[in-house]
Amino acid sequence: MPHNRYGKDRLIDFSYGIGYEGSVIKDMIHLKNEKQIEGIRQSCKMLSAMYRELIPLVKAGIETIEIDHWVHNWIKKSGGKPILLGYGPRNNPFPASICISINDEVIHGIPSKRRICDGDLVELDCCIDAGGFVSDQAVSIEIGNVSKEVRDLNRATIECLYKGIGAIKAGGRLLQIALAVESHAKKHGYGIVKEWGGHGVGLSVHEDPHIPNYPHGPNPKITNGMVFAIEPMITLGIGDVKILEDHWTVVTTDGKASSHWEHTLAIVNNNVEILTDPLEAYSIT
């Protein structure tokens, strides 16, 4: 679930660009120990297992609220907690267990009676709390006869995700990820959503550091014990977005399609471990 870099829940407002060497925010990044990483790893396995069962059910004609009910029941039966349900401000908590965003909806779409149609690009974003350990993963599913430009966008977004992961090196800097994502998206002429990005995760849904999809803000060193989510949000248009009146759903201002993919990762023994499972084979046509 993407994090807004301007969000009031942050301990530091990253929009000020504080601490490019990471010294100011170093103490705010919660490094996980081996036991915690194992707990997060198991939570991630649960989340990916859910997706493998869910994705084949997401077809033209199904209502998005039906998907939400299925997800809620699956998580509860599996011993987890649907942590997105009730997440957010007290006066407007998120009302579902999964975010479902379609076509020009970038993120945080609220499930409803809306039916999925042939040709839609459906983005699913879910988090599970399993014994106090939080996982986060997003996929964008091509429904039936998707246009070539949308199919190409979706593949390029997947590539952006793995370019970002490939840029991670223990002892390196966080903005190497952002540079890799931005460079690949621009190479294909796509827009980059700048207001939201990846984030630390594992003990709560959103933790420090914020991980943008373009070089901006603090640039802390990548260190053993870090657990975070990388999640490029790439659009067919210019990348500008707005929030709808429900105060959750983010859409492109030009009405063009958006793709969103996400993995949760850990830095262990100076190596990158992708904790969530690859799901591309289940999601693209």
KOLLOSE-441228 format. One record per residue (C-alpha): x, y, z; residue number from 1; residue in one letter. Coordinates in Angstrom, 1 decimal. Example, Ala and Ser with C-alpha at 12.3 -4.5 7.8 and 13.67 -1.06 7.14 Angstrom:
2
{x = 12.3 | y = -4.5 | z = 7.8 | nr = 1 | rest = a}
{x = 13.7 | y = -1.1 | z = 7.1 | nr = 2 | rest = s}
***
This chain:
285
{x = 0.0 | y = 0.0 | z = 0.0 | nr = 1 | rest = m}
{x = 1.8 | y = 3.2 | z = -1.2 | nr = 2 | rest = p}
{x = 2.8 | y = 5.9 | z = 1.2 | nr = 3 | rest = h}
{x = 2.2 | y = 9.6 | z = 0.6 | nr = 4 | rest = n}
{x = 5.4 | y = 11.4 | z = 1.2 | nr = 5 | rest = r}
{x = 3.4 | y = 14.4 | z = 2.5 | nr = 6 | rest = y}
{x = 1.4 | y = 12.4 | z = 5.0 | nr = 7 | rest = g}
{x = 0.9 | y = 13.8 | z = 8.4 | nr = 8 | rest = k}
{x = 1.6 | y = 10.5 | z = 10.1 | nr = 9 | rest = d}
{x = 5.3 | y = 10.7 | z = 9.3 | nr = 10 | rest = r}
{x = 7.8 | y = 11.6 | z = 12.0 | nr = 11 | rest = l}
{x = 9.7 | y = 13.7 | z = 9.4 | nr = 12 | rest = i}
{x = 8.2 | y = 15.6 | z = 6.5 | nr = 13 | rest = d}
{x = 10.3 | y = 14.3 | z = 3.6 | nr = 14 | rest = f}
{x = 9.2 | y = 17.1 | z = 1.4 | nr = 15 | rest = s}
{x = 11.8 | y = 19.3 | z = 3.0 | nr = 16 | rest = y}
{x = 14.6 | y = 17.0 | z = 1.7 | nr = 17 | rest = g}
{x = 16.1 | y = 16.7 | z = 5.1 | nr = 18 | rest = i}
{x = 19.3 | y = 14.6 | z = 5.5 | nr = 19 | rest = g}
{x = 20.4 | y = 13.5 | z = 2.1 | nr = 20 | rest = y}
{x = 23.1 | y = 11.4 | z = 3.7 | nr = 21 | rest = e}
{x = 20.5 | y = 9.9 | z = 5.9 | nr = 22 | rest = g}
{x = 22.0 | y = 11.0 | z = 9.3 | nr = 23 | rest = s}
{x = 18.8 | y = 12.8 | z = 10.4 | nr = 24 | rest = v}
{x = 16.4 | y = 9.9 | z = 9.8 | nr = 25 | rest = i}
{x = 18.8 | y = 7.0 | z = 10.6 | nr = 26 | rest = k}
{x = 17.3 | y = 6.5 | z = 14.1 | nr = 27 | rest = d}
{x = 13.7 | y = 6.4 | z = 12.7 | nr = 28 | rest = m}
{x = 14.3 | y = 3.4 | z = 10.4 | nr = 29 | rest = i}
{x = 13.4 | y = 0.3 | z = 12.4 | nr = 30 | rest = h}
{x = 16.0 | y = -2.4 | z = 11.6 | nr = 31 | rest = l}
{x = 14.6 | y = -5.9 | z = 12.1 | nr = 32 | rest = k}
{x = 16.3 | y = -8.8 | z = 13.8 | nr = 33 | rest = n}
{x = 16.4 | y = -12.4 | z = 12.5 | nr = 34 | rest = e}
{x = 13.2 | y = -13.4 | z = 14.4 | nr = 35 | rest = k}
{x = 11.3 | y = -10.5 | z = 13.1 | nr = 36 | rest = q}
{x = 12.4 | y = -11.0 | z = 9.5 | nr = 37 | rest = i}
{x = 11.3 | y = -14.6 | z = 9.7 | nr = 38 | rest = e}
{x = 7.9 | y = -13.5 | z = 11.0 | nr = 39 | rest = g}
{x = 7.6 | y = -11.0 | z = 8.1 | nr = 40 | rest = i}
{x = 8.8 | y = -13.7 | z = 5.7 | nr = 41 | rest = r}
{x = 5.9 | y = -16.0 | z = 6.8 | nr = 42 | rest = q}
{x = 3.4 | y = -13.2 | z = 6.5 | nr = 43 | rest = s}
{x = 4.6 | y = -12.5 | z = 3.0 | nr = 44 | rest = c}
{x = 4.2 | y = -16.2 | z = 2.1 | nr = 45 | rest = k}
{x = 0.7 | y = -16.1 | z = 3.3 | nr = 46 | rest = m}
{x = -0.1 | y = -13.0 | z = 1.3 | nr = 47 | rest = l}
{x = 1.3 | y = -14.4 | z = -1.9 | nr = 48 | rest = s}
{x = -0.5 | y = -17.7 | z = -1.4 | nr = 49 | rest = a}
{x = -3.7 | y = -15.7 | z = -1.1 | nr = 50 | rest = m}
{x = -3.0 | y = -13.9 | z = -4.4 | nr = 51 | rest = y}
{x = -2.4 | y = -17.2 | z = -6.2 | nr = 52 | rest = r}
{x = -5.9 | y = -18.3 | z = -5.3 | nr = 53 | rest = e}
{x = -7.5 | y = -14.9 | z = -5.8 | nr = 54 | rest = l}
{x = -6.1 | y = -13.9 | z = -9.2 | nr = 55 | rest = i}
{x = -7.9 | y = -16.6 | z = -11.2 | nr = 56 | rest = p}
{x = -11.2 | y = -15.4 | z = -9.7 | nr = 57 | rest = l}
{x = -10.8 | y = -11.8 | z = -10.9 | nr = 58 | rest = v}
{x = -12.7 | y = -11.9 | z = -14.2 | nr = 59 | rest = k}
{x = -15.1 | y = -9.8 | z = -16.2 | nr = 60 | rest = a}
{x = -18.5 | y = -9.6 | z = -14.5 | nr = 61 | rest = g}
{x = -17.4 | y = -9.9 | z = -10.9 | nr = 62 | rest = i}
{x = -18.2 | y = -7.0 | z = -8.5 | nr = 63 | rest = e}
{x = -15.2 | y = -5.6 | z = -6.7 | nr = 64 | rest = t}
{x = -17.0 | y = -5.9 | z = -3.4 | nr = 65 | rest = i}
{x = -17.2 | y = -9.7 | z = -4.0 | nr = 66 | rest = e}
{x = -13.4 | y = -9.8 | z = -4.3 | nr = 67 | rest = i}
{x = -13.1 | y = -7.9 | z = -1.0 | nr = 68 | rest = d}
{x = -15.4 | y = -10.3 | z = 0.8 | nr = 69 | rest = h}
{x = -13.4 | y = -13.3 | z = -0.5 | nr = 70 | rest = w}
{x = -10.1 | y = -11.7 | z = 0.6 | nr = 71 | rest = v}
{x = -11.5 | y = -10.9 | z = 4.1 | nr = 72 | rest = h}
{x = -12.7 | y = -14.4 | z = 4.6 | nr = 73 | rest = n}
{x = -9.5 | y = -16.0 | z = 3.2 | nr = 74 | rest = w}
{x = -7.3 | y = -14.0 | z = 5.5 | nr = 75 | rest = i}
{x = -9.4 | y = -14.7 | z = 8.6 | nr = 76 | rest = k}
{x = -9.6 | y = -18.4 | z = 7.9 | nr = 77 | rest = k}
{x = -5.8 | y = -18.5 | z = 7.4 | nr = 78 | rest = s}
{x = -5.2 | y = -17.0 | z = 10.8 | nr = 79 | rest = g}
{x = -4.3 | y = -13.5 | z = 9.7 | nr = 80 | rest = g}
{x = -5.7 | y = -10.1 | z = 10.2 | nr = 81 | rest = k}
{x = -6.9 | y = -7.9 | z = 7.3 | nr = 82 | rest = p}
{x = -5.0 | y = -4.9 | z = 8.5 | nr = 83 | rest = i}
{x = -6.2 | y = -2.5 | z = 5.8 | nr = 84 | rest = l}
{x = -9.8 | y = -2.7 | z = 7.1 | nr = 85 | rest = l}
{x = -10.2 | y = 0.3 | z = 9.4 | nr = 86 | rest = g}
{x = -6.7 | y = 1.7 | z = 8.5 | nr = 87 | rest = y}
{x = -6.2 | y = 5.4 | z = 8.3 | nr = 88 | rest = g}
{x = -7.7 | y = 8.4 | z = 10.0 | nr = 89 | rest = p}
{x = -10.5 | y = 7.8 | z = 12.6 | nr = 90 | rest = r}
{x = -12.9 | y = 10.0 | z = 10.7 | nr = 91 | rest = n}
{x = -12.4 | y = 8.2 | z = 7.4 | nr = 92 | rest = n}
{x = -10.9 | y = 4.7 | z = 7.9 | nr = 93 | rest = p}
{x = -10.4 | y = 2.5 | z = 4.8 | nr = 94 | rest = f}
{x = -13.6 | y = 0.4 | z = 4.6 | nr = 95 | rest = p}
{x = -12.3 | y = -2.8 | z = 3.0 | nr = 96 | rest = a}
{x = -9.6 | y = -5.5 | z = 3.3 | nr = 97 | rest = s}
{x = -8.1 | y = -4.9 | z = -0.1 | nr = 98 | rest = i}
{x = -7.6 | y = -1.9 | z = -2.4 | nr = 99 | rest = c}
{x = -9.0 | y = -2.5 | z = -5.9 | nr = 100 | rest = i}
{x = -8.1 | y = 0.2 | z = -8.5 | nr = 101 | rest = s}
{x = -9.2 | y = 0.0 | z = -12.1 | nr = 102 | rest = i}
{x = -7.7 | y = 1.6 | z = -15.2 | nr = 103 | rest = n}
{x = -7.2 | y = 5.3 | z = -14.4 | nr = 104 | rest = d}
{x = -7.5 | y = 4.6 | z = -10.7 | nr = 105 | rest = e}
{x = -3.9 | y = 4.5 | z = -9.5 | nr = 106 | rest = v}
{x = -4.2 | y = 3.3 | z = -5.9 | nr = 107 | rest = i}
{x = -6.5 | y = 3.0 | z = -2.9 | nr = 108 | rest = h}
{x = -9.6 | y = 2.2 | z = -4.8 | nr = 109 | rest = g}
{x = -12.5 | y = 1.2 | z = -2.6 | nr = 110 | rest = i}
{x = -14.4 | y = -2.1 | z = -3.4 | nr = 111 | rest = p}
{x = -18.0 | y = -1.5 | z = -4.5 | nr = 112 | rest = s}
{x = -20.8 | y = -2.9 | z = -6.7 | nr = 113 | rest = k}
{x = -18.7 | y = -1.9 | z = -9.8 | nr = 114 | rest = r}
{x = -18.3 | y = -4.8 | z = -12.1 | nr = 115 | rest = r}
{x = -15.0 | y = -5.6 | z = -13.8 | nr = 116 | rest = i}
{x = -15.1 | y = -5.4 | z = -17.6 | nr = 117 | rest = c}
{x = -13.2 | y = -7.1 | z = -20.4 | nr = 118 | rest = d}
{x = -10.2 | y = -5.0 | z = -21.2 | nr = 119 | rest = g}
{x = -9.7 | y = -3.6 | z = -17.7 | nr = 120 | rest = d}
{x = -6.4 | y = -3.3 | z = -15.9 | nr = 121 | rest = l}
{x = -7.2 | y = -4.2 | z = -12.3 | nr = 122 | rest = v}
{x = -4.7 | y = -3.4 | z = -9.6 | nr = 123 | rest = e}
{x = -5.0 | y = -5.3 | z = -6.3 | nr = 124 | rest = l}
{x = -3.1 | y = -4.1 | z = -3.2 | nr = 125 | rest = d}
{x = -3.3 | y = -5.9 | z = 0.1 | nr = 126 | rest = c}
{x = -1.5 | y = -6.2 | z = 3.4 | nr = 127 | rest = c}
{x = -1.8 | y = -9.0 | z = 6.0 | nr = 128 | rest = i}
{x = -0.9 | y = -9.0 | z = 9.7 | nr = 129 | rest = d}
{x = 0.2 | y = -12.5 | z = 10.6 | nr = 130 | rest = a}
{x = 1.0 | y = -12.7 | z = 14.3 | nr = 131 | rest = g}
{x = 2.1 | y = -9.0 | z = 14.4 | nr = 132 | rest = g}
{x = 4.2 | y = -9.2 | z = 11.3 | nr = 133 | rest = f}
{x = 3.0 | y = -7.2 | z = 8.2 | nr = 134 | rest = v}
{x = 3.3 | y = -8.1 | z = 4.5 | nr = 135 | rest = s}
{x = 2.5 | y = -5.8 | z = 1.5 | nr = 136 | rest = d}
{x = 2.2 | y = -6.7 | z = -2.1 | nr = 137 | rest = q}
{x = 0.4 | y = -5.3 | z = -5.2 | nr = 138 | rest = a}
{x = -0.3 | y = -6.7 | z = -8.7 | nr = 139 | rest = v}
{x = -2.0 | y = -5.4 | z = -11.8 | nr = 140 | rest = s}
{x = -4.2 | y = -8.0 | z = -13.6 | nr = 141 | rest = i}
{x = -5.0 | y = -7.8 | z = -17.3 | nr = 142 | rest = e}
{x = -8.7 | y = -8.8 | z = -17.8 | nr = 143 | rest = i}
{x = -9.4 | y = -10.4 | z = -21.2 | nr = 144 | rest = g}
{x = -8.7 | y = -8.3 | z = -24.3 | nr = 145 | rest = n}
{x = -6.5 | y = -5.6 | z = -22.9 | nr = 146 | rest = v}
{x = -5.2 | y = -3.1 | z = -25.4 | nr = 147 | rest = s}
{x = -1.6 | y = -3.3 | z = -26.5 | nr = 148 | rest = k}
{x = -0.7 | y = 0.0 | z = -25.0 | nr = 149 | rest = e}
{x = -2.0 | y = -1.1 | z = -21.6 | nr = 150 | rest = v}
{x = -0.3 | y = -4.5 | z = -21.9 | nr = 151 | rest = r}
{x = 3.0 | y = -2.7 | z = -22.7 | nr = 152 | rest = d}
{x = 2.5 | y = -0.3 | z = -19.8 | nr = 153 | rest = l}
{x = 1.9 | y = -3.2 | z = -17.4 | nr = 154 | rest = n}
{x = 5.1 | y = -5.1 | z = -18.5 | nr = 155 | rest = r}
{x = 7.2 | y = -1.9 | z = -18.3 | nr = 156 | rest = a}
{x = 5.9 | y = -1.4 | z = -14.7 | nr = 157 | rest = t}
{x = 7.0 | y = -4.9 | z = -13.8 | nr = 158 | rest = i}
{x = 10.4 | y = -4.1 | z = -15.3 | nr = 159 | rest = e}
{x = 10.6 | y = -0.9 | z = -13.3 | nr = 160 | rest = c}
{x = 10.0 | y = -3.0 | z = -10.1 | nr = 161 | rest = l}
{x = 12.8 | y = -5.4 | z = -10.9 | nr = 162 | rest = y}
{x = 15.1 | y = -2.6 | z = -12.1 | nr = 163 | rest = k}
{x = 14.6 | y = -1.0 | z = -8.7 | nr = 164 | rest = g}
{x = 15.3 | y = -4.2 | z = -6.9 | nr = 165 | rest = i}
{x = 18.4 | y = -4.8 | z = -9.0 | nr = 166 | rest = g}
{x = 19.7 | y = -1.4 | z = -8.0 | nr = 167 | rest = a}
{x = 19.8 | y = -2.4 | z = -4.3 | nr = 168 | rest = i}
{x = 23.2 | y = -3.0 | z = -2.8 | nr = 169 | rest = k}
{x = 24.0 | y = -3.2 | z = 0.9 | nr = 170 | rest = a}
{x = 26.0 | y = -0.1 | z = 1.8 | nr = 171 | rest = g}
{x = 24.5 | y = 1.7 | z = -1.2 | nr = 172 | rest = g}
{x = 22.0 | y = 4.5 | z = -1.0 | nr = 173 | rest = r}
{x = 18.2 | y = 4.3 | z = -1.2 | nr = 174 | rest = l}
{x = 17.8 | y = 6.7 | z = -4.1 | nr = 175 | rest = l}
{x = 19.6 | y = 4.3 | z = -6.4 | nr = 176 | rest = q}
{x = 16.2 | y = 2.5 | z = -6.4 | nr = 177 | rest = i}
{x = 14.4 | y = 5.6 | z = -7.4 | nr = 178 | rest = a}
{x = 16.8 | y = 6.4 | z = -10.1 | nr = 179 | rest = l}
{x = 16.5 | y = 2.9 | z = -11.6 | nr = 180 | rest = a}
{x = 12.7 | y = 3.1 | z = -11.6 | nr = 181 | rest = v}
{x = 12.6 | y = 6.6 | z = -13.1 | nr = 182 | rest = e}
{x = 15.1 | y = 5.9 | z = -15.8 | nr = 183 | rest = s}
{x = 13.3 | y = 2.8 | z = -17.1 | nr = 184 | rest = h}
{x = 9.9 | y = 4.5 | z = -17.0 | nr = 185 | rest = a}
{x = 11.2 | y = 7.6 | z = -18.9 | nr = 186 | rest = k}
{x = 13.0 | y = 5.3 | z = -21.4 | nr = 187 | rest = k}
{x = 9.5 | y = 4.1 | z = -22.5 | nr = 188 | rest = h}
{x = 7.9 | y = 7.5 | z = -22.3 | nr = 189 | rest = g}
{x = 5.6 | y = 6.8 | z = -19.3 | nr = 190 | rest = y}
{x = 4.6 | y = 9.1 | z = -16.5 | nr = 191 | rest = g}
{x = 5.7 | y = 8.5 | z = -12.9 | nr = 192 | rest = i}
{x = 3.3 | y = 9.1 | z = -9.9 | nr = 193 | rest = v}
{x = 5.4 | y = 11.2 | z = -7.6 | nr = 194 | rest = k}
{x = 3.1 | y = 11.9 | z = -4.6 | nr = 195 | rest = e}
{x = 3.2 | y = 8.2 | z = -3.5 | nr = 196 | rest = w}
{x = 5.9 | y = 5.6 | z = -3.2 | nr = 197 | rest = g}
{x = 7.3 | y = 2.6 | z = -1.3 | nr = 198 | rest = g}
{x = 8.0 | y = 2.5 | z = 2.4 | nr = 199 | rest = h}
{x = 9.4 | y = 0.6 | z = 5.3 | nr = 200 | rest = g}
{x = 7.1 | y = -2.2 | z = 6.4 | nr = 201 | rest = v}
{x = 7.0 | y = -5.3 | z = 8.6 | nr = 202 | rest = g}
{x = 5.8 | y = -4.2 | z = 12.1 | nr = 203 | rest = l}
{x = 3.2 | y = -1.8 | z = 10.7 | nr = 204 | rest = s}
{x = 1.8 | y = -1.0 | z = 7.3 | nr = 205 | rest = v}
{x = 3.8 | y = 2.2 | z = 6.8 | nr = 206 | rest = h}
{x = 7.3 | y = 2.8 | z = 8.4 | nr = 207 | rest = e}
{x = 10.3 | y = 4.9 | z = 7.5 | nr = 208 | rest = d}
{x = 11.9 | y = 5.3 | z = 5.1 | nr = 209 | rest = p}
{x = 9.8 | y = 6.6 | z = 2.3 | nr = 210 | rest = h}
{x = 11.0 | y = 5.2 | z = -1.1 | nr = 211 | rest = i}
{x = 10.1 | y = 7.5 | z = -4.0 | nr = 212 | rest = p}
{x = 10.0 | y = 6.3 | z = -7.6 | nr = 213 | rest = n}
{x = 12.1 | y = 9.3 | z = -8.7 | nr = 214 | rest = y}
{x = 15.2 | y = 10.7 | z = -7.0 | nr = 215 | rest = p}
{x = 14.0 | y = 13.0 | z = -4.3 | nr = 216 | rest = h}
{x = 14.5 | y = 13.6 | z = -0.5 | nr = 217 | rest = g}
{x = 16.6 | y = 11.7 | z = 2.0 | nr = 218 | rest = p}
{x = 19.1 | y = 9.2 | z = 0.8 | nr = 219 | rest = n}
{x = 19.9 | y = 6.8 | z = 3.7 | nr = 220 | rest = p}
{x = 22.3 | y = 4.0 | z = 3.5 | nr = 221 | rest = k}
{x = 20.9 | y = 0.5 | z = 2.7 | nr = 222 | rest = i}
{x = 21.6 | y = -1.6 | z = 5.8 | nr = 223 | rest = t}
{x = 21.2 | y = -5.2 | z = 7.0 | nr = 224 | rest = n}
{x = 17.8 | y = -5.5 | z = 8.8 | nr = 225 | rest = g}
{x = 16.0 | y = -3.1 | z = 6.6 | nr = 226 | rest = m}
{x = 12.6 | y = -4.3 | z = 5.4 | nr = 227 | rest = v}
{x = 10.7 | y = -2.2 | z = 2.8 | nr = 228 | rest = f}
{x = 8.3 | y = -2.3 | z = -0.1 | nr = 229 | rest = a}
{x = 9.2 | y = -1.1 | z = -3.5 | nr = 230 | rest = i}
{x = 6.1 | y = -0.1 | z = -5.6 | nr = 231 | rest = e}
{x = 6.4 | y = 1.8 | z = -8.9 | nr = 232 | rest = p}
{x = 3.2 | y = 3.4 | z = -10.1 | nr = 233 | rest = m}
{x = 3.5 | y = 4.2 | z = -13.8 | nr = 234 | rest = i}
{x = 1.0 | y = 5.8 | z = -16.1 | nr = 235 | rest = t}
{x = 0.3 | y = 6.1 | z = -19.8 | nr = 236 | rest = l}
{x = 0.1 | y = 9.9 | z = -19.3 | nr = 237 | rest = g}
{x = 2.1 | y = 12.5 | z = -17.5 | nr = 238 | rest = i}
{x = 1.8 | y = 11.0 | z = -14.0 | nr = 239 | rest = g}
{x = -0.2 | y = 13.8 | z = -12.4 | nr = 240 | rest = d}
{x = -2.9 | y = 12.5 | z = -10.0 | nr = 241 | rest = v}
{x = -5.8 | y = 13.7 | z = -7.8 | nr = 242 | rest = k}
{x = -7.8 | y = 12.2 | z = -4.9 | nr = 243 | rest = i}
{x = -11.5 | y = 11.7 | z = -5.3 | nr = 244 | rest = l}
{x = -14.2 | y = 12.8 | z = -2.9 | nr = 245 | rest = e}
{x = -14.0 | y = 9.6 | z = -0.9 | nr = 246 | rest = d}
{x = -10.6 | y = 10.8 | z = 0.2 | nr = 247 | rest = h}
{x = -9.0 | y = 7.5 | z = -0.7 | nr = 248 | rest = w}
{x = -9.1 | y = 6.8 | z = -4.4 | nr = 249 | rest = t}
{x = -6.2 | y = 8.3 | z = -6.4 | nr = 250 | rest = v}
{x = -6.8 | y = 8.7 | z = -10.1 | nr = 251 | rest = v}
{x = -4.8 | y = 10.1 | z = -13.0 | nr = 252 | rest = t}
{x = -5.8 | y = 13.7 | z = -13.9 | nr = 253 | rest = t}
{x = -5.7 | y = 12.9 | z = -17.6 | nr = 254 | rest = d}
{x = -7.8 | y = 9.8 | z = -17.3 | nr = 255 | rest = g}
{x = -5.1 | y = 7.5 | z = -18.7 | nr = 256 | rest = k}
{x = -4.4 | y = 4.0 | z = -17.3 | nr = 257 | rest = a}
{x = -2.0 | y = 3.3 | z = -14.5 | nr = 258 | rest = s}
{x = -0.1 | y = 0.1 | z = -13.5 | nr = 259 | rest = s}
{x = 1.2 | y = -0.7 | z = -10.0 | nr = 260 | rest = h}
{x = 3.4 | y = -3.6 | z = -8.8 | nr = 261 | rest = w}
{x = 4.9 | y = -4.1 | z = -5.4 | nr = 262 | rest = e}
{x = 7.2 | y = -6.5 | z = -3.5 | nr = 263 | rest = h}
{x = 8.3 | y = -6.6 | z = 0.1 | nr = 264 | rest = t}
{x = 12.0 | y = -7.0 | z = 0.5 | nr = 265 | rest = l}
{x = 14.6 | y = -7.5 | z = 3.3 | nr = 266 | rest = a}
{x = 18.3 | y = -6.9 | z = 3.5 | nr = 267 | rest = i}
{x = 19.8 | y = -10.0 | z = 5.0 | nr = 268 | rest = v}
{x = 23.6 | y = -10.8 | z = 5.2 | nr = 269 | rest = n}
{x = 24.3 | y = -7.9 | z = 2.7 | nr = 270 | rest = n}
{x = 21.9 | y = -9.5 | z = 0.2 | nr = 271 | rest = n}
{x = 18.4 | y = -8.6 | z = -1.1 | nr = 272 | rest = v}
{x = 15.7 | y = -11.2 | z = -0.3 | nr = 273 | rest = e}
{x = 12.4 | y = -10.7 | z = -2.0 | nr = 274 | rest = i}
{x = 9.9 | y = -11.9 | z = 0.6 | nr = 275 | rest = l}
{x = 6.8 | y = -11.9 | z = -1.5 | nr = 276 | rest = t}
{x = 6.5 | y = -14.3 | z = -4.4 | nr = 277 | rest = d}
{x = 6.6 | y = -13.4 | z = -8.1 | nr = 278 | rest = p}
{x = 3.0 | y = -13.4 | z = -9.5 | nr = 279 | rest = l}
{x = 3.5 | y = -12.1 | z = -13.0 | nr = 280 | rest = e}
{x = 2.6 | y = -15.4 | z = -14.6 | nr = 281 | rest = a}
{x = -0.8 | y = -15.3 | z = -12.9 | nr = 282 | rest = y}
{x = -1.5 | y = -11.7 | z = -13.8 | nr = 283 | rest = s}
{x = -0.6 | y = -10.9 | z = -17.5 | nr = 284 | rest = i}
{x = -2.1 | y = -12.3 | z = -20.7 | nr = 285 | rest = t}
***
